[in-house]
């Protein structure tokens, strides 16, 4: 039931929630489950970005809508949260 609710959220809402988790995780040690949830949200963002075709290989940076630029950070945030999980497992 919880997953269905996450999928109903818009890309900006998913991104904002994931970014908040990333910020919390960057500032202190957090619950591993929260970090995993952040990773899941970011994967959903990646999926939505792909389906919406926000970025394409033939576009230059000038072609991208300014409001969508923040979504370029999704892979970076995902990598950092994934690293947190890996560090926690050591």
N, C-alpha and C positions, 0 to 999 in steps of 0.2 A: 504494500500500500504506500509506503514512504517513497519508493522508487517512482511510482506513478506521479506523485506530486512533484518530484524533482524534474521529471520530463516535461511537465506542463509549464514550467517557468520559462520566461523569455531569456534570450542570450544575455542581455544586460544584467538581469537578476542573478542568473547562474554565475556570471563572471564576478559580480560584486561580492557574492557570498564566498566564492573561492578566493578572491583577493583578500577578503577579511581574514579567512583562515590562514592564508599565506603570511599576512602581516603578524598575526598572533604567533604563528610558528617561528617567525624570524626573530621575534623579540624575547621569546622564552621557550622553555621546553613545554610541550603540550601533549595531550592525550594522543596516543598513536591512532586511535579510531577517528579522531577529528582530522588528523593529517590524511588518513585514507579517504575520508569523506571529501576533503579538498581535492585530492587526486581524481576522485570519481567525477566531481563537478567540473574539473578542468578537462577531463576526457569528453564529457558531454559538450562542453564549450567547443572543443576541437571538432567534434562531430557536426555540431550546428554550423560552425564557421565553414566547414567543408560543404555541407548541404546548401548553405546560403550563397556559396561562391563569393565570399567577401574579398578574397585575394586570389589573383591568378598570376601565372608566370609571365604573361605578356603585359602586365601593368607596371608602370613606374610608381614611385612613391607619391608623385603628384596626382596620380589617378585614384588613389585610395581616399575615401571619405574620411575626414579628420576624426569624426566620432568613432570610426572603426579602428583607428590606429592602435588603441589600447589592446585590441585582441591579438596583436602581434606578440604580446608578452605571454600568451597562454602557454606555449611550449617551455618558456623560461620558468614560469611559476610551477609548472608540472615537474620539471627537472629538479627544482629546488626542494619541493615537497617529497618527491621520490627519494632524493638524497637523505632527507630527514628520516624517512622510514628505514633506509639502509643503515644509517648511523645508529639508529635506535636498536637495530638488530645485532649490532656488534657487542 
